[in-house]
């Protein structure tokens, strides 16, 4: 019985580690993607604003 309990405890300890790691990786990937997207969007918005200002000046 004691050996079975030990094995069960070891199995419990192993399972959450396997589940947690991919989740952590996915969140970090998502965060990286969000950072890149936000930076990209900021750059685009700046360019668009600059273009609008130029068009206003021309007209």
C-alpha positions in Angstrom: 0.0 0.0 0.0 2.7 2.5 1.0 4.5 2.0 -2.4 1.2 2.6 -4.2 0.7 5.8 -2.3 4.2 7.0 -3.1 3.6 6.3 -6.8 0.3 8.1 -6.6 1.9 11.1 -5.0 4.7 11.1 -7.6 2.2 10.9 -10.4 0.3 13.9 -8.9 3.5 15.9 -8.7 4.3 15.1 -12.3 0.9 15.9 -13.9 0.6 19.6 -13.0 4.1 20.3 -14.3 3.3 18.8 -17.7 0.0 20.9 -17.8 1.6 24.2 -16.6 4.6 24.5 -19.0 2.7 24.7 -22.3 0.3 27.2 -20.8 3.2 29.4 -19.6 4.8 29.2 -23.1 1.5 30.1 -24.8 1.0 33.1 -22.6 4.5 34.4 -23.1 4.1 33.9 -26.8 0.8 35.8 -26.7 2.4 38.6 -24.7 5.3 38.8 -27.2 2.7 38.9 -30.1 0.7 41.6 -28.3 3.8 43.7 -27.8 4.8 43.4 -31.4 1.3 44.1 -32.6 0.9 47.2 -30.4 4.3 48.5 -31.5 3.4 47.9 -35.1 0.0 49.6 -34.7 1.6 52.6 -33.0 4.1 52.9 -36.0 1.2 52.7 -38.5 -0.9 55.2 -36.6 2.0 57.6 -36.5 2.6 57.2 -40.2 -1.1 57.7 -41.0 -1.2 60.9 -38.8 1.9 62.2 -40.6 0.2 61.6 -43.9 -3.0 63.3 -42.8 -1.0 66.3 -41.6 0.8 66.5 -44.9 -2.4 66.3 -46.9 -3.9 69.1 -44.7 -0.8 71.3 -45.4 -1.0 70.7 -49.1 -4.7 71.5 -49.4 
